[in-house]
Amino acid sequence: MKAIKEADSEIYSHMAAELERQKSVLNMIPSENYVSPAVLEACGSVLMNKYSEGYPFKRYYQGNKHVDEIEQIAIDRAKKLFGAEHANVQPLSGSPGNAAVFLAFLKPGDKFMGLDLACGGHLTHGSKVNFSGKIYQQVSYGVDEKTELLDYDKIREIALRERPRMIISGLTAYPRSIDFRKFQDIAEEVGAIHLADISHIAGLVASGVLENPVPFTDVVSTTTHKTLRGPRGGLLMCKEKYAKDIDKAVFPGMQGGPHDNNTAGKAIAFKEALKPEFKDYSRQIVKNAKILADTLMGEGIKLVTNGTDNHLLLIDLRPLGIGLGREVALALEEAGICCNANSVPYDSAGPFKPSGLRLGTPVLTTRGMKEKEMEKVGKWIADVIKDYKNRDLIGIVRQKVQDLCDVFPYY
Ligand SMILES: *Cc1c(COP(=O)(O)O)cnc(C)c1O
């Protein structure tokens, strides 16, 4: 960051401090990851100087010879990685990618189904404060109140009754695997488009650790910056028969020029994800999440669905008191463990004072941590949760976190 240091010392000092923060905390936010230096370089490159509205070899500006090649490589790698018939690598992030899918298949006011936010859905799956819930009519489905699992019979029942134009599957805080085949079957039965939003789990899907919906699903959307460990960005994949609709919806429907620097970052991340090491990485993410879950439950901490199939866990703090998520998340942050407060299914405390904590293992696994470290970390988390007002304890855990971070450096 030599040039930044000279040009703008104020921004430089904050960036340097942020780098230090990322190195010295246990980042357990399940939607985050630490990208490779190669991806970082691509995103900060001269490719950001280019305008390239359109698609490879069909552009509105001159000078796209190299950008064409880069975007085509990104497309080809995405198709190979997920076995997709068609891929669009231009969505600027997950939300604009989903917006493009709505634009492609729904008219304003049309009905669609999405997982309730409090049960683990995403804002773009129909939240009232989001375009998806403002412009379109959401019919929500949830998880079963007792098992906290998706109930496919119930989802089918709602779909048959409501006849939505689109059904969205996907999660931000559901710690279990999703039966995408069942969603596709239900969608076909009622004549709806099925959008599988694999934003959180894309890396686990790409490496075959979780089921890949791409070969049989109408449209699949994802971010590239979560378990897939690429730059911030989105990716849409679909059956060939929807290729034109999707491409037109992304550009010119939803966006202007693509961010070519990030497209290059995506291409590099896809190459990394095609390597055998990425399979090992993905398997270790899930192994680590399971050990962490077992450790926490062994300490008497309640987990939503009593465990995990993927990279994330959702702690239910209600046995300790309702609405404690933020307080406990703050205590954990002071102890050097970064996670986020999150609603749990049927949370009576509401979204502003959630009763849960969401955490995951992608970053710790990127740093090389394994089962042994998860047992330690799980014990520290349990200690802080059970005694979150104890300043001395928080200080002791902070030191242990620092020592562990020093053994697993990154950047
Ligand atoms: C993260 C996420 C998104 C949105 O991605 P942004 O890049 O934050 O816009 C959409 N859907 C799901 C399921 C997600 O987890």
The ligand as an ORCA input file, in Angstrom:
! r2SCAN-3c Opt
* xyz 0 1
  C     -25.154    -12.943      0.972
  C     -26.397    -13.362      0.312
  C     -26.987    -12.593     -0.701
  C     -26.566    -11.184     -1.054
  O     -25.309    -10.958     -1.354
  P     -24.693     -9.461     -1.330
  O     -23.436     -9.678     -2.070
  O     -24.533     -9.096      0.094
  O     -25.636     -8.571     -2.056
  C     -28.110    -13.088     -1.333
  N     -28.629    -14.266     -0.989
  C     -28.108    -15.024     -0.013
  C     -28.751    -16.325      0.318
  C     -26.980    -14.595      0.682
  O     -26.487    -15.344      1.644
*
